[in-house]
Amino acid sequence: MIRKALTLITAACLFGAAIATAQNTPELATYVGSYEQANIPGPVRVAIHNGRLTVQVAGRPPIFMEHERGHEFRPEGMPDTTVVFEVKDGRAVGYEFRSPEETNIGKRIEQAPRKAGDLTLEARTLRDADGSKIEAERGRLVVPENRSARDSQLIELAFVRLKSTSRKPKAPLVFLHGGPGGSSTSQARSARALSRWAKFLPICDVILLDQRGCGSSSPRLYWTPTDGTPADLFSSERKARRHLLKVSGQAAEYFRERGVDLSGYTTAESADDLNDLRIALGVEKISLFGFSYGTHLAQAAIRRHGKHLENVVICGVEGLAMTHKYPLNMDVQFRKLALMAADDPGVSSYVPDLTALLTRVLAKLERRPIKVEIVDPESHRRVSVPVGKFGLQLILRFDMGDASDLPVFPKLLYTIDQGDPSVLTWFVQKRYNMFRGVNVLTWVMDGASGASPGRWDRIRAEAKQSMFGDVMNFPYPEVKDVYGVPDLGEEFRAPLISDVRTLFLSGTLDWNTPPHQAEEVRWGFSNGTHLIVENAGHEQILPQPAIAKAILDFLRGKDVQAVKVVLPPVKFVPIADGVSGATHPAVAGR
């Protein structure tokens, strides 16, 4: 594994602890960065200037050190995490955090050669929010990085297995997080999350798996440039695309220099990981529970290993051919929102036509971006951020699928139209650093799943008609070429035909994975049930008690097709200040 021009700092960062040492390096320009990830509840702030390093974790007093001598702060029982800085021409250009397990890989190799299929398990006793014990195992499984390469390296998958309380449990249930690039094992450190999973344990084991390349699995394909977020990122598509392609190129180079085979990080490989996990655990069948991208992975597993699946639950369904979105889906969502707003007297008296307002605001921002003042979460400095047409489209793209932000959209657009950036400021503050780090796994996984030439033709045609252009697929397809990942092809994306017992879950206000996508996939399932939650967005489906009960009943083998869940309709934030009604953090104090 090539480790070229790196400065290593070791930090015990879990739950706010820090340990740091440093090697002699050239003087580095000032660098301030942060890291927020499940097993390090940051932000972790690292500064390097004139040979002096500062590490600060989760608001604790900073730790200072010089290059020639290290400083160590290690509360009892805290594992180590390695911070690896990439240094070029005497300057830190990027960094990554490695999990405790990855830090120790070298030690394990020295002790005994690894081979694919090796499984390590450590017993754990966890407690949920009520203090009740949950017996568990923390596990790591060795798998090939690229099964199609004869000389493939080995990588490790991390998981936590929550033990069933049943004397005769059903097949273990593997949770597949979204992203791609999220983490499931982090839930084992949350008492609140454990309380939710405890309800499944009378039925079966629950396995919280970090998919390859993310979370506590190793390597973790996440890289952070040191330059920070450009202030003009939201001003135009050209500038945003240029920045993302630049840092993606740096990230790709960094991981390739470390010997990572990026072509091995595909949904097909992850699906085979699931079967290897099943074999390692010594069970005939497993069940799957996928959310968002996890539904895409679950379908790949159904195609490749369906005979070893007992039940599948998929929420927010992305079909195998649906990675890249049709632009007009977003227009449909917005026009539905406009119809609802027109029936709200607190909105309609000021905004009779929300669609016309959006068209007018986008035209204004295209002519002249509006400036907002925010505080950079990393440097804590005030930044003036120009937001143009593309910037607003991008913000709406990320927040329109989550019904929690929909109520303030009319006021957001109305205030921009009036030249008032106050509501927009909240959204820019929220999204300013969303491209701060490079989640390489997202780009390579989605790039490999790809789309057919015909789908791309339709996407390009719809982008010309859409009020949002093709912001929902930004920065594809160019970013795929940066990483050079192979396309999985039409066989991977072909319609899925299966008799695996499957529960589909959708929300009527989820434009990311709208119900019609689930219906299109379900068409090929002889044993599928589809529950649609009225007035739910992408994130509002699983928290509903009736849906949680339906999932449990489904896993018990019951028929749940009669379940109906209707949430209250959207209540909009009034346009006028000081009027009682729905509220939102973006208008707090107004």
C-alpha positions in Angstrom: 0.0 0.0 0.0 1.6 3.3 -1.1 1.5 6.1 1.5 3.2 9.0 -0.2 4.0 12.2 1.5 1.8 11.7 4.5 1.9 13.2 8.0 0.3 10.9 10.6 -1.4 12.1 13.7 -3.0 9.5 16.0 -6.1 10.6 17.9 -8.4 8.8 20.3 -11.4 10.7 19.3 -14.3 8.5 20.2 -16.9 10.3 22.3 -14.9 13.5 22.7 -11.5 12.1 23.6 -8.3 13.0 21.8 -4.8 11.7 21.6 -2.2 13.1 19.2 1.3 12.7 18.1 3.1 14.1 15.2 6.1 13.3 13.0 8.6 15.9 11.8 7.3 17.6 8.7 7.9 20.7 6.7 6.1 23.8 7.9 2.5 23.7 6.8 0.2 26.5 5.8 -2.7 27.2 8.2 -5.2 24.4 8.0 -8.5 24.2 9.8 -10.8 21.2 9.3 -13.5 19.3 11.0 -14.8 15.8 10.9 -18.3 14.7 11.8 -19.0 11.0 11.6 -20.9 8.5 13.6 -18.0 7.1 15.7 -16.5 10.6 16.4 -19.2 13.0 17.5 -17.2 16.1 16.5 -16.6 18.4 15.3 -13.0 17.6 15.5 -10.9 20.7 14.7 -7.3 20.4 13.6 -5.1 23.3 12.9 -1.5 23.3 11.6 0.5 26.5 11.5 4.3 27.1 11.6 5.1 23.7 12.9 2.4 23.9 15.7 -0.6 21.6 15.7 -3.9 22.0 17.6 -6.5 19.3 18.0 -9.8 20.1 19.6 -12.6 17.6 19.9 -16.3 18.2 20.6 -15.8 21.5 22.3 -13.1 20.3 24.8 -10.1 22.4 25.6 -7.6 22.3 22.7 -4.5 20.1 22.7 -1.3 21.8 21.5 1.8 20.0 20.3 5.0 20.6 18.4 6.4 18.5 15.7 9.4 17.5 17.7 7.5 16.2 20.7 4.0 14.7 20.9 1.3 15.3 23.4 -1.1 12.5 24.5 -4.5 12.7 26.1 -6.3 9.3 26.4 -9.2 8.8 28.8 -9.5 5.2 29.9 -11.2 2.8 27.5 -11.0 5.1 24.4 -9.8 3.4 21.2 -7.4 5.2 18.8 -8.3 6.8 15.5 -5.6 7.8 13.0 -5.7 11.1 11.3 -3.7 10.9 8.0 -2.7 14.2 6.4 -1.5 14.2 2.8 1.3 16.7 2.4 2.5 18.0 -1.0 5.2 20.6 -1.4 5.3 21.2 2.3 1.6 21.9 2.5 -1.3 19.8 3.8 -3.7 19.3 0.9 -6.1 16.8 2.5 -6.8 14.5 5.3 -8.8 11.4 6.3 -9.8 9.7 9.6 -9.2 6.0 9.9 -11.2 3.8 12.2 -9.7 2.0 15.2 -10.0 -1.3 13.3 -8.2 0.0 10.3 -5.4 1.4 12.5 -4.9 -2.1 13.8 -5.0 -4.0 10.5 -1.2 -3.9 10.3 -0.9 -5.6 13.7 -3.4 -8.3 12.7 -1.5 -9.0 9.5 1.7 -9.4 11.5 0.0 -11.9 13.8 -1.6 -14.0 11.1 -2.2 -13.8 7.4 -5.8 -12.8 6.5 -7.9 -14.6 4.0 -11.4 -13.9 2.6 -14.1 -15.2 4.9 -12.1 -14.6 8.1 -14.6 -13.5 10.8 -13.8 -11.9 14.2 -16.5 -11.5 16.9 -16.4 -9.7 20.2 -19.2 -10.0 22.8 -20.7 -6.8 24.0 -23.5 -5.8 26.3 -25.4 -2.7 25.2 -28.2 -0.8 26.9 -31.1 1.0 25.4 -32.7 4.2 26.5 -34.6 2.4 29.3 -31.4 0.8 30.6 -32.4 -2.6 29.4 -29.6 -4.9 28.4 -29.1 -6.0 24.8 -26.6 -8.8 24.2 -24.6 -8.1 21.1 -21.5 -9.0 19.1 -19.1 -6.6 17.4 -17.8 -8.2 14.2 -15.5 -7.8 11.3 -15.5 -9.8 8.1 -12.7 -10.0 5.6 -13.8 -9.9 1.9 -12.1 -9.4 -1.5 -12.0 -5.8 -2.6 -12.7 -6.7 -6.2 -13.8 -10.3 -6.8 -13.2 -10.0 -10.5 -9.5 -9.2 -10.0 -7.2 -12.3 -9.5 -4.8 -10.4 -7.2 -7.5 -8.5 -5.3 -6.6 -6.9 -2.0 -8.6 -7.8 1.1 -10.9 -5.3 2.9 -12.9 -5.5 6.1 -16.6 -5.0 6.8 -17.7 -3.8 10.3 -21.0 -4.8 11.8 -22.8 -5.1 15.1 -25.1 -8.0 15.7 -27.9 -7.5 18.3 -29.0 -10.9 19.6 -32.6 -12.0 19.5 -34.4 -12.9 22.6 -36.4 -15.6 20.9 -35.7 -19.2 21.4 -36.4 -19.9 17.8 -35.6 -16.6 15.9 -36.3 -16.0 12.3 -33.6 -15.2 9.8 -31.2 -12.4 11.0 -32.3 -9.0 9.7 -29.5 -7.0 8.0 -30.1 -3.2 8.0 -28.8 -1.5 4.8 -28.2 2.2 5.3 -28.7 4.9 2.7 -26.2 7.1 0.9 -24.3 5.3 -0.4 -21.8 6.2 2.3 -23.7 6.2 5.5 -23.1 4.1 8.6 -25.2 1.6 10.5 -22.9 0.6 13.4 -23.2 4.1 14.8 -26.7 3.2 15.9 -25.2 0.7 18.3 -23.8 3.6 20.2 -27.2 5.4 20.5 -29.4 4.2 23.3 -32.4 5.8 21.5 -31.7 3.9 18.3 -31.2 0.7 20.3 -34.6 1.1 21.8 -36.1 1.1 18.3 -34.2 -2.0 17.3 -35.0 -3.8 20.6 -38.6 -4.2 19.3 -37.2 -6.5 16.5 -35.3 -8.7 18.9 -38.3 -10.9 20.0 -38.4 -11.9 16.3 -34.8 -12.1 15.0 -31.2 -10.9 15.3 -30.6 -7.5 13.9 -27.3 -6.9 12.1 -26.2 -3.2 11.7 -23.7 -3.4 8.8 -21.4 -0.7 7.6 -21.2 -1.4 3.9 -17.8 -1.6 2.1 -16.0 1.7 2.0 -17.9 3.5 4.7 -18.5 3.9 8.5 -16.2 1.7 10.5 -15.4 -0.7 7.6 -12.0 -0.3 6.1 -10.8 1.4 4.1 -13.2 4.3 4.5 -13.5 6.2 1.2 -13.9 9.7 2.6 -11.4 12.5 1.9 -11.4 16.1 2.9 -9.4 18.8 1.1 -7.9 21.5 3.2 -8.9 24.5 1.1 -12.4 24.8 2.6 -15.7 25.5 0.8 -15.4 28.2 -1.9 -17.6 31.2 -1.0 -18.9 31.2 -4.6 -20.0 27.6 -4.7 -23.7 28.6 -4.8 -23.3 31.3 -7.4 -23.3 29.2 -10.6 -23.4 25.7 -11.8 -20.1 26.2 -13.6 -18.2 27.1 -10.5 -19.8 24.4 -8.4 -19.0 21.7 -11.0 -15.5 22.9 -11.4 -14.9 22.7 -7.6 -16.4 19.3 -7.2 -14.5 17.8 -10.2 -11.3 19.3 -8.9 -11.6 17.8 -5.4 -12.9 14.6 -6.8 -9.8 14.3 -8.9 -7.6 14.9 -5.8 -9.6 12.3 -3.8 -9.3 9.7 -6.6 -5.6 10.2 -6.8 -5.2 10.0 -3.1 -6.9 6.6 -2.7 -5.3 5.2 -5.8 -1.9 6.1 -4.4 -2.9 4.1 -1.3 -3.5 1.1 -3.5 -7.3 1.2 -3.3 -9.0 -0.4 -6.3 -12.0 2.0 -6.8 -13.5 -0.3 -9.4 -14.3 -2.8 -6.6 -16.7 -0.4 -4.9 -20.0 -1.2 -6.7 -23.4 -2.3 -5.6 -22.8 -5.7 -7.1 -19.8 -6.3 -4.9 -21.8 -5.1 -1.9 -24.5 -7.5 -2.7 -22.0 -10.3 -2.7 -20.7 -9.0 0.6 -24.1 -9.7 2.1 -24.0 -13.3 1.0 -20.4 -13.7 2.3 -21.7 -12.4 5.6 -24.5 -14.9 5.6 -22.0 -17.7 5.0 -19.6 -16.5 7.7 -22.4 -16.4 10.2 -23.4 -20.0 9.3 -27.1 -19.3 8.4 -29.1 -20.6 5.5 -31.1 -17.3 5.0 -31.0 -13.7 6.1 -33.6 -10.9 5.8 -32.8 -7.4 4.5 -34.1 -4.0 5.6 -33.0 -1.2 3.2 -33.6 2.5 3.3 -33.1 4.8 0.3 -29.9 3.6 -1.4 -30.1 0.5 0.8 -33.2 -0.5 -1.3 -31.0 -0.4 -4.4 -28.5 -2.7 -2.7 -31.3 -5.0 -1.4 -32.6 -5.4 -5.0 -29.1 -6.3 -6.2 -29.0 -8.9 -3.5 -32.4 -10.3 -4.5 -31.2 -10.7 -8.1 -27.9 -12.3 -7.1 -28.8 -14.3 -4.0 -32.6 -14.4 -3.7 -32.8 -18.0 -2.7 -31.0 -17.1 0.5 -33.4 -14.3 1.5 -36.3 -14.8 3.8 -37.9 -11.4 3.9 -37.1 -8.0 2.5 -38.3 -4.6 3.6 -37.4 -1.6 1.4 -38.3 2.0 2.2 -37.9 4.9 -0.3 -37.4 2.6 -3.3 -34.6 3.3 -5.8 -34.8 0.6 -8.6 -31.7 -0.9 -10.1 -32.2 1.4 -13.2 -33.2 4.5 -11.2 -30.0 5.8 -9.8 -30.1 8.9 -12.0 -33.3 10.8 -11.7 -35.8 12.3 -14.2 -35.7 16.1 -13.8 -39.4 16.6 -14.2 -40.1 14.5 -11.1 -38.9 17.5 -9.1 -41.3 19.8 -11.1 -44.2 17.5 -10.3 -43.3 17.7 -6.6 -43.1 21.5 -6.6 -46.4 21.9 -8.5 -48.1 19.7 -6.0 -46.7 21.9 -3.3 -48.0 25.0 -5.2 -51.5 23.5 -5.2 -51.4 22.9 -1.5 -50.1 26.4 -0.8 -52.9 27.9 -2.9 -55.4 26.5 -0.4 -53.7 28.0 2.6 -55.0 31.6 3.3 -51.8 32.5 5.2 -49.9 32.0 1.9 -52.3 32.5 -1.0 -53.2 36.1 -0.2 -49.5 37.0 -0.7 -48.5 34.2 -3.1 -51.5 33.2 -5.3 -49.2 31.2 -7.7 -46.1 29.6 -6.1 -44.9 28.2 -9.4 -44.9 31.7 -11.0 -43.1 33.0 -7.9 -40.3 30.4 -8.3 -40.0 31.2 -12.0 -39.6 34.9 -11.2 -37.1 34.4 -8.3 -34.9 32.1 -10.4 -34.8 34.7 -13.2 -33.8 37.4 -10.7 -31.0 35.3 -9.2 -29.7 34.4 -12.7 -29.4 38.1 -13.5 -28.0 39.0 -10.0 -27.2 36.6 -7.2 -28.3 37.6 -3.7 -25.7 37.7 -1.0 -26.1 36.1 2.4 -23.9 36.3 5.5 -23.2 33.1 7.3 -20.6 31.7 9.7 -18.3 29.0 8.3 -18.8 26.1 10.8 -15.2 25.2 10.5 -13.3 28.5 10.6 -16.0 30.3 12.6 -15.4 33.3 10.3 -18.2 35.2 8.7 -18.5 34.5 5.0 -20.4 36.4 2.3 -22.0 33.9 0.0 -23.5 34.9 -3.3 -26.5 32.6 -4.2 -27.5 32.5 -7.8 -30.1 30.6 -9.7 -28.2 27.3 -9.5 -27.6 27.8 -5.8 -31.3 28.0 -5.0 -32.0 25.1 -7.3 -29.4 23.0 -5.4 -30.8 23.9 -2.0 -34.4 23.1 -3.1 -33.1 19.8 -4.6 -31.7 18.6 -1.2 -34.6 19.9 0.9 -37.7 19.2 -1.2 -37.8 15.5 -0.5 -37.9 16.1 3.3 -41.4 17.2 4.3 -40.0 19.0 7.4 -38.8 21.9 5.2 -41.7 22.1 2.8 -43.8 24.4 5.1 -41.4 27.3 4.8 -40.8 27.1 1.0 -43.4 29.8 0.2 -41.9 32.2 2.7 -38.4 31.4 1.5 -39.3 32.3 -2.1 -41.4 35.3 -1.1 -38.6 36.9 1.0 -36.0 36.4 -1.7 -38.4 38.1 -4.2 -38.6 41.0 -1.8 -34.8 41.3 -1.6 -34.8 39.8 2.0 -32.1 37.1 2.4 -33.0 36.2 6.0 -34.8 32.9 5.4 -32.4 31.9 2.7 -29.5 32.5 5.1 -30.7 29.6 7.3 -30.7 27.2 4.3 -27.3 28.3 3.1 -25.9 27.9 6.6 -27.3 24.4 6.7 -25.9 23.4 3.3 -22.7 25.4 3.1 -20.3 22.6 3.8 -22.3 19.8 2.2 -19.5 19.4 -0.4 -16.8 20.1 2.1 -15.5 16.5 2.1 -15.5 14.1 -0.7 -17.6 11.0 -0.1 -15.9 9.0 -2.7 -18.2 6.0 -2.1 -21.2 8.0 -3.2 -19.7 9.0 -6.5 -18.2 5.6 -7.4 -21.2 3.5 -6.3 -23.8 5.6 -8.1 -21.4 6.0 -11.1 -21.1 2.2 -11.5 -24.9 1.6 -11.2 -25.2 4.2 -14.0 -28.0 4.6 -16.5 -28.8 3.4 -20.0 -28.1 5.6 -23.0 -31.9 5.9 -23.4 -32.4 7.1 -19.8 -29.7 9.7 -20.2 -31.3 10.9 -23.4 -34.6 11.4 -21.5 -32.8 13.1 -18.6 -31.2 15.6 -21.0 -34.5 16.3 -22.8 -36.4 16.8 -19.5 -33.6 19.0 -18.1 -34.4 21.5 -20.9 -38.0 21.6 -19.7 -37.5 21.5 -16.0 -37.5 24.6 -13.8 -34.6 23.0 -12.0 -32.5 22.0 -15.0 -30.6 18.8 -14.2 -29.6 19.8 -10.6 -30.9 16.5 -9.2 -28.1 14.6 -11.1 -25.4 17.1 -10.4 -22.4 16.6 -11.0 -23.0 13.5 -13.1 -22.1 12.3 -15.6 -18.7 14.0 -15.6 -17.8 13.0 -12.0 -18.0 9.3 -13.0 -15.2 9.8 -15.5 -13.0 11.3 -12.8 -13.1 8.1 -10.8 -12.9 5.9 -13.9 -15.4 3.3 -12.5 -16.8 0.7 -14.8 -20.5 0.7 -15.7 -22.3 -2.4 -14.3 -24.3 -2.6 -17.5 -27.8 -3.3 -18.7 -27.9 -6.8 -17.2 -27.5 -5.2 -13.7 -30.2 -2.6 -14.5 -32.7 -5.1 -16.2 -36.2 -5.4 -14.6 -36.1 -7.6 -11.5 -38.4 -10.6 -11.4 -38.6 -12.3 -8.0 -40.8 -14.3 -5.6 -38.9 -13.1 -2.5 -41.5 -11.9 0.1 -41.0 -8.1 0.0 -42.6 -5.1 1.7 -42.3 -1.8 -0.2 -42.8 1.5 1.7 -43.2 5.0 0.1 -44.4 8.5 1.0 -46.6 10.7 -1.3 -44.3 13.8 -0.6 -41.1 12.0 -1.3 -39.8 13.2 -4.7 -36.4 11.5 -4.2 -38.0 8.0 -4.4 -41.7 8.6 -5.3 -44.3 5.9 -5.0 -44.5 5.2 -8.7 -40.8 4.0 -8.6 -41.8 1.4 -6.0 -44.8 0.4 -8.1 -42.5 0.0 -11.2 -40.2 -2.4 -9.2 -43.1 -4.2 -7.5 -44.5 -5.1 -10.9 -41.9 -7.9 -11.2 -42.6 -9.3 -7.7 -45.1 -12.1 -7.2 -45.0 -11.7 -3.4 -44.8 -8.0 -2.8 -46.9 -5.5 -0.7 -46.7 -1.8 -1.1 -47.7 0.6 1.7 -47.9 4.3 0.8 -47.9 6.9 3.6 -49.9 10.0 2.7 -48.2 13.3 3.3 -44.9 11.7 4.2 -41.5 12.7 2.8 -38.4 10.7 2.4 -37.5 10.9 6.1 -41.0 10.7 7.6 -42.0 7.1 6.7 -40.1 4.9 9.2 -40.8 7.0 12.3 -44.6 6.4 12.0 -45.7 3.9 14.8 -48.2 2.2 12.4 -45.4 1.6 9.9 -43.1 0.3 12.6 -45.8 -2.2 13.7 -46.5 -3.2 10.0 -42.8 -4.0 9.5 -42.7 -6.1 12.7 -45.9 -7.9 11.7 -44.5 -8.5 8.2 -41.3 -10.1 9.6 -43.5 -12.3 11.7 -45.2 -13.5 8.5 -48.4 -11.6 8.7 -50.3 -10.0 5.8 -50.1 -6.2 6.2 -51.5 -5.0 2.9 -54.6 -3.6 4.7 -52.5 -1.1 6.7 -53.3 2.6 5.9 -51.3 5.5 7.2 -52.4 9.1 6.6 -50.4 12.0 8.1 -51.8 15.5 8.5 -51.5 17.7 5.4 -48.7 20.2 5.2 -49.3 23.4 7.3 -47.4 26.3 5.8 -45.5 29.0 7.7 -47.5 32.2 7.2 -46.0 34.8 4.8 -46.6 37.7 7.2 -44.4 38.0 10.3 -46.0 37.8 13.7 -49.0 35.7 12.6 -49.8 32.5 14.5 -49.5 29.3 12.5 -46.9 26.7 11.6 -43.3 27.6 12.4 -39.8 26.6 11.2 -36.2 27.1 12.4 -35.6 29.4 9.4 -38.0 32.0 10.8 -37.4 31.6 14.5 -37.6 35.0 16.2 -39.4 36.7 13.4 
